[in-house]
Amino acid sequence: MDPCDPRSLSTLDVGLESTDRAPPTIEDDDVDAAAVLLPMTQKGPRTSWLGMTQTLRASAFILHSVLIGTHLLLIGIGAANLQHRSTIPIEHQHLASYLITTTTTTFGTIYAAVVVFVTQILATRHNLQMDQMLTTTHDNGAAWAGIGGAIFLLWNRRKASCGPLIGVLVVIIYLTAILGLHITSSSLFSVAAFNSTRTFEADTKGLPAFNGTPDDEVQNDMFSYVLGSLYFLPSILENEANQGLYGGTLYDVLDNTSTVPGNATVSATGFNVTCGFLAVSQLILSTEGGQYSSQDISISSTQPGMISTSPMTVQGEIPFYSTIPIVDSSGAQGQLVALSPPMNTSVSAIQIFQCSLSLVTQIAVINSQTNQLITLEPDLNKTVSKWTPYTGIPALWGNWPYSNITGNLFIDLVGVSAFVLPALILDIQWQPWYQALPLSDFYLDYSSLDSATASVGDIYLIQKLNLPAAKHSDTANITLHDLENALSTLVASMFWTLGHVHSSYRSNDELGYSQIINGTRSTDLDDLPIPPILLAGKASVTEVFTETRLELSIIAVLAGLVVSLVLMALVLPLLQASRFDGDLPIHGTGILHAIWLYRNHPDLPRTLEQVEFPTDENLGAAGMVRTRLVGSPLLR
């Protein structure tokens, strides 16, 4: 039988088993009869953790301490970036974000509810045991109904002198902090996209090379191929987006580009050109062919403002000459060579120099999708220069190998070719290829109908260095390092063309030579020169792809830690020991609890004055009597 069910009041047995009388009928307004029946239906108090003040204090302390410890732990996790170890595929980002937000919000809400529940019971028991004004006891208990009710109560008491409101303020601050905890807990974690990487090795192709030994057959194949391939060099020089070519550097490219963005670290080779002047005293115009020559050098009459090459070699190397002054960083000009008589009626002296090529190992970082260069180290672009005499390079087989030799026959070729001056050539194999550059329609000297034409290399230097021969108005001197940089780019482009643009059969007029096989010119595609291969290598590819990971909001964590410390500070007074820490007969302040407290304090009806109009102000004023509702009653 439920004693809280009002229907049971009409059927309660009063326990008069010895009489035949029917049980008395209880009317709804018969309070005295109800007072007789209640003692026969109530049960004794049950001991639970909610009834033990010490247990409540321990629970409150543990709950608030765990709250502080959790935020301190999160700060440590954030400092070590441990939250970043959990990655989530990008396609699951929205689901993961929803689950994480829902989980943290749910946990924070439930934990905050438990903390408020325990703290409220503990505060209520503490409030009932306090020796204070009855109105204060009422206000402190009513404030726990909610933050809105507590603020409203504080507003109504703002002008009335109904006792101190510090307890109400504490409750408002505590509940506001709990509200802040709801906000911070829901924003602790988020799911953010980031660029993740993975590294693997990939195959590359780099410098061009011929297989075989440097015998006559291999050399002939090389020269036959070079003549046809270099025909396309002008178009390569005009295009600045050639994969594997950047300025004076050839860098490896990936065999198979990646579908995922990323970078690849590849090998690169810089073609470093260094020039020095030749000690030639004078060139005299010969009676045949209009050539200016000395013992080893012969050059054609050339108009002012040009740089070209001699058709003859000096110890197997190509001399360059310039009809425009070339100065170094200090403004000094290399040794001048007098012409007798003046060339083109106005050029009385020229500069003659030779250049050597050294290969520099570089490291390049390229885009794994486009093979375009991103970074290149070290940088070979020269900004300073100084004229020095050309010292030459070894020209004997006995000095093989030496520092310029790479092991690549296409670059290191040593041998005799009918196309160039028969001589032992021990150098990086660029000068024979340079001499094989196709000729243009641009005359070296327009004043002579017998003048030779400039090569495509000469045309490139005219355009790159803005030489006056290109009919530019600027006639300023050029610098040695600018010339060396331009030659580096030209030579690197030449080798890139040889490796990437395969030679095809063209007519004699287009190539300037005949392809003779067994005494007859051949047009069979099977007889075309064998192209070089591109040397294989390895690259370290770092692919970049998008993933998501947990992000910890340090602002939310710090705010939550501050809130947790405030909550602990507010609950500390409730954790102090009291002589009433045993079981209390009452656990709440509801209407039934109030009636019980009123009936068990007989001095209250005599002390409290009759309130005709039960407004908050009147009731508050009437409750300005000092009492302790639980424990030893005390009325003043």
Residue pairs with C-beta under 8 A, 6 or more apart in sequence:
1 8
1 12
1 41
2 8
3 38
3 41
3 42
6 28
8 41
9 26
9 34
9 37
10 25
10 26
11 23
12 23
12 26
12 37
12 40
12 41
13 23
13 40
14 23
14 24
14 36
14 37
14 40
15 40
16 23
24 33
26 33
26 34
26 37
27 33
45 51
45 583
45 585
47 583
49 55
49 56
49 59
50 56
50 121
50 587
51 583
51 584
51 587
52 583
53 122
53 125
53 578
53 580
53 581
53 582
53 584
54 581
56 118
56 121
56 122
56 125
57 122
57 574
57 575
59 118
60 115
60 118
60 119
60 122
60 571
60 574
60 575
61 571
61 575
63 111
63 114
63 115
63 118
64 115
64 564
64 567
64 568
64 571
65 568
67 111
67 115
67 181
67 564
67 567
67 568
68 561
68 564
68 565
68 568
70 564
71 557
71 560
71 561
71 564
72 561
74 188
74 552
74 557
74 560
75 554
75 557
75 558
75 561
77 83
77 552
78 552
78 554
78 557
83 189
83 549
83 550
83 551
83 552
84 549
84 550
86 549
86 550
87 196
87 547
87 548
87 549
88 96
88 191
88 547
88 548
88 549
89 547
89 548
90 193
90 546
90 547
90 548
92 548
93 191
93 193
93 548
96 191
96 548
97 190
97 191
100 189
100 190
100 191
100 550
101 186
101 189
101 190
104 185
104 186
104 188
104 189
105 182
105 185
105 186
107 185
108 181
108 182
108 184
108 185
108 186
109 182
109 185
111 185
112 178
112 181
112 182
112 185
115 178
115 567
116 175
116 178
119 174
119 571
119 574
120 144
121 587
122 571
122 574
123 140
123 144
123 171
123 574
124 141
124 144
124 587
124 588
124 589
125 584
125 587
125 630
126 573
126 574
126 578
127 137
127 140
127 141
127 167
127 589
128 137
128 141
128 584
128 586
128 589
128 628
128 629
128 630
129 578
129 580
129 584
129 628
129 629
129 630
129 631
130 136
130 137
130 628
131 626
131 627
131 628
131 634
132 163
132 626
132 627
132 628
133 162
133 163
133 623
133 624
133 625
133 626
133 627
134 604
134 608
134 623
134 624
134 625
134 626
134 627
134 629
135 162
135 163
135 619
135 620
135 621
135 623
135 624
136 162
136 163
136 164
136 167
137 627
137 629
138 619
138 620
138 623
139 153
139 157
139 162
139 163
139 165
139 167
139 168
139 620
140 167
140 168
140 171
141 589
142 149
142 150
142 153
142 589
143 149
143 150
143 153
143 154
143 167
143 168
143 171
143 172
144 150
144 171
146 175
147 172
147 175
147 176
147 179
150 168
150 171
150 172
150 175
151 172
153 168
154 165
154 168
154 169
154 172
156 616
156 617
157 165
157 168
157 616
157 620
160 617
160 620
160 621
162 617
162 620
162 621
162 623
162 624
163 620
163 624
170 570
173 566
173 570
174 567
174 570
174 571
177 563
177 566
177 567
177 570
178 567
180 559
180 563
181 560
181 563
181 564
181 567
184 556
184 557
184 559
184 560
184 563
185 560
187 553
187 556
188 552
188 553
188 556
188 557
188 560
189 550
189 551
189 552
189 553
190 550
190 551
190 553
191 548
191 549
191 550
191 551
192 548
192 549
192 551
193 546
193 547
193 548
194 546
194 547
194 548
194 549
195 544
195 545
195 546
196 544
196 545
196 546
196 547
197 262
197 542
197 543
197 544
197 545
198 542
198 543
198 545
199 540
199 541
199 542
199 543
200 540
200 541
200 543
201 538
201 539
201 540
201 541
202 254
202 255
202 256
202 258
202 264
202 368
202 538
202 539
202 541
203 254
203 255
203 256
203 536
203 537
203 538
203 539
204 252
204 253
204 254
204 255
204 264
204 266
204 267
204 536
204 537
204 538
204 539
205 252
205 253
205 255
205 534
205 535
205 536
205 537
206 244
206 250
206 251
206 252
206 253
206 266
206 267
206 269
206 534
206 535
206 536
206 537
207 250
207 269
207 406
207 408
207 410
207 411
207 495
207 499
207 534
207 535
208 410
208 495
208 498
208 499
208 500
208 532
208 533
208 534
208 535
209 408
209 409
209 410
209 411
209 532
209 533
209 534
209 535
210 218
210 221
210 222
210 409
210 410
210 530
210 532
210 533
211 409
211 533
212 218
212 409
213 409
214 409
214 413
214 414
214 415
215 415
216 415
216 416
218 409
219 413
219 415
219 416
219 417
221 529
221 530
222 409
222 410
222 413
222 532
223 417
223 419
223 432
223 436
224 503
224 515
224 529
225 498
225 503
225 529
225 530
225 531
225 532
226 433
226 436
226 498
226 503
227 419
227 436
227 503
227 511
227 512
227 513
228 503
228 504
228 505
228 506
228 511
228 528
228 529
229 497
229 498
229 501
229 502
229 503
229 531
230 433
230 436
230 437
230 438
230 456
230 494
230 497
230 498
231 438
231 503
231 506
231 510
231 511
232 497
232 501
233 437
233 438
233 456
233 493
233 494
233 497
234 456
234 459
234 460
236 242
236 245
236 493
236 496
236 497
236 501
237 456
237 460
237 490
237 493
241 372
242 493
242 496
242 500
243 253
243 370
243 371
243 372
244 250
244 251
244 252
244 253
244 371
244 496
244 500
245 251
245 492
245 493
245 496
246 364
246 373
246 376
247 380
247 381
247 485
247 488
247 489
247 492
248 270
248 271
248 272
248 273
248 380
248 381
248 485
248 488
248 489
248 491
248 492
249 268
249 269
249 270
249 271
249 362
249 364
249 376
249 380
249 492
250 268
250 269
250 271
250 492
250 495
250 496
251 266
251 267
251 268
251 269
251 362
251 364
251 366
251 373
251 376
252 266
252 267
252 268
252 364
252 537
252 539
253 266
253 366
253 371
254 264
254 266
254 366
254 368
254 371
254 539
254 541
257 368
257 369
257 370
257 371
258 368
258 369
258 541
258 543
259 369
260 368
260 369
260 543
260 544
260 545
261 367
261 368
261 369
261 543
261 544
261 545
262 367
262 368
262 369
262 541
262 542
262 543
262 544
262 545
263 365
263 366
263 367
263 368
263 374
263 541
263 542
263 544
264 365
264 366
264 367
264 368
264 539
264 540
264 541
264 542
265 363
265 364
265 365
265 539
265 540
265 541
265 542
266 363
266 364
266 365
266 366
266 537
266 539
267 361
267 362
267 363
267 364
267 537
267 539
268 361
268 362
268 363
268 364
268 376
269 359
269 360
269 361
269 362
270 359
270 360
270 361
270 362
270 378
270 380
270 488
270 492
271 357
271 359
271 360
271 430
271 488
271 491
271 492
271 495
272 357
272 358
272 359
272 360
272 380
272 488
273 355
273 356
273 357
273 484
273 487
273 488
273 491
274 355
274 356
274 357
274 358
274 484
275 320
275 353
275 354
275 355
275 356
275 390
275 480
275 483
275 484
275 487
276 334
276 353
276 354
276 355
276 387
276 388
276 389
276 390
276 391
277 334
277 335
277 351
277 352
277 353
277 387
277 388
277 389
277 390
278 297
278 314
278 319
278 335
278 352
278 353
278 354
278 389
278 390
279 335
279 389
280 294
280 297
280 335
280 337
280 352
281 294
281 337
281 338
282 294
282 337
282 338
282 339
282 340
283 292
283 293
283 294
283 297
283 299
283 337
283 338
283 339
283 340
283 350
284 292
284 293
284 294
284 340
285 291
285 292
285 301
285 339
285 340
285 341
286 292
286 293
286 298
289 450
290 300
290 301
290 448
290 450
290 451
291 298
291 299
291 300
291 301
292 298
292 299
292 300
292 301
292 339
292 343
293 299
293 312
296 312
296 313
296 314
296 315
297 310
297 312
297 314
297 319
297 352
298 310
298 311
298 312
299 308
299 310
299 311
299 319
299 321
299 350
300 308
300 311
300 444
300 445
300 451
300 452
301 343
301 344
301 444
301 445
301 447
301 448
301 451
302 308
302 321
302 323
302 343
302 344
302 347
302 444
302 445
303 323
303 344
303 347
303 444
303 445
303 446
303 447
303 469
304 323
304 324
304 344
304 346
304 347
304 468
304 469
305 323
305 324
305 467
305 468
305 469
305 475
306 322
306 323
306 324
306 444
306 454
306 458
306 462
306 467
306 469
307 320
307 321
307 322
307 323
307 324
307 326
307 458
307 461
307 462
307 465
307 467
307 483
308 320
308 321
308 444
308 454
308 455
308 458
309 318
309 319
309 320
309 321
309 434
309 435
309 455
309 457
309 458
310 318
310 319
310 320
310 321
310 352
311 452
312 319
312 421
313 319
313 420
313 421
313 423
313 431
314 354
315 392
315 395
315 423
316 395
316 421
316 423
316 424
316 425
316 426
316 427
316 431
317 354
317 392
317 393
317 427
317 431
318 354
318 431
318 434
318 435
319 352
319 353
319 354
320 352
320 353
320 354
320 355
321 337
321 350
321 351
321 352
321 353
322 350
322 351
322 353
323 343
323 344
323 347
323 350
324 467
324 468
324 475
324 477
324 478
325 333
325 351
325 477
325 478
326 333
326 334
326 351
326 353
326 477
326 478
326 479
326 480
326 483
327 333
327 387
327 477
327 478
327 479
327 480
328 334
328 385
328 386
328 387
328 479
328 480
328 481
329 384
329 385
329 386
329 479
329 480
329 481
330 386
332 386
332 387
333 351
333 387
334 351
334 353
334 387
334 480
335 351
336 349
336 350
336 351
337 349
337 350
337 351
337 352
338 348
338 349
339 347
339 348
339 349
339 350
342 348
343 350
343 445
344 445
344 447
345 447
353 390
354 390
354 392
355 484
355 487
356 390
356 392
356 393
356 404
356 427
356 428
357 404
357 427
357 428
357 430
357 491
358 403
358 404
358 428
359 404
359 406
359 411
359 428
360 378
360 380
362 376
362 377
362 378
362 380
363 376
363 377
364 373
364 374
364 375
364 376
364 377
365 373
365 374
365 375
365 376
366 372
366 373
366 374
367 374
368 541
368 542
368 543
380 488
381 485
382 481
382 484
382 485
383 481
384 481
385 479
385 480
385 481
385 484
386 480
387 480
393 404
393 426
393 427
394 402
394 426
395 423
395 424
395 425
395 426
395 427
396 424
396 426
397 414
397 424
397 426
399 426
400 414
400 426
402 426
404 412
404 427
404 428
405 412
405 428
406 412
406 428
408 535
410 429
410 498
410 532
411 428
411 429
411 430
411 495
412 428
412 429
413 425
413 429
413 432
414 424
414 425
414 426
415 424
415 425
416 422
416 423
416 424
416 425
417 425
417 432
419 432
419 435
419 436
420 432
420 435
425 431
425 432
430 491
430 494
430 495
433 494
433 495
433 498
434 457
434 491
434 494
437 455
437 456
437 457
437 494
438 455
438 456
438 511
438 512
439 453
439 454
439 455
439 456
439 512
440 453
440 454
440 455
440 456
440 458
440 459
441 453
442 453
442 454
442 458
442 459
442 462
443 451
443 452
443 453
443 454
444 451
444 452
444 453
444 454
444 458
445 451
454 462
457 490
460 486
460 490
461 467
461 483
461 486
461 487
461 490
462 469
462 470
463 470
464 486
464 489
465 478
465 482
465 483
465 486
466 472
466 474
467 478
468 474
468 475
498 532
499 532
499 534
500 534
502 531
503 528
503 529
503 531
504 528
505 515
505 523
505 525
505 528
508 514
508 521
514 521
515 521
515 522
515 527
516 522
517 527
580 630
580 631
584 630
585 630
586 593
586 596
586 597
586 630
587 593
597 629
598 604
598 605
601 627
601 629
601 633
601 635
603 633
603 635
604 627
604 635
607 625
607 635
608 622
608 623
608 625
609 622
611 618
611 619
611 622
612 618
625 635
625 636
626 634
626 635
626 636
627 633
627 634
627 635
627 636
628 634
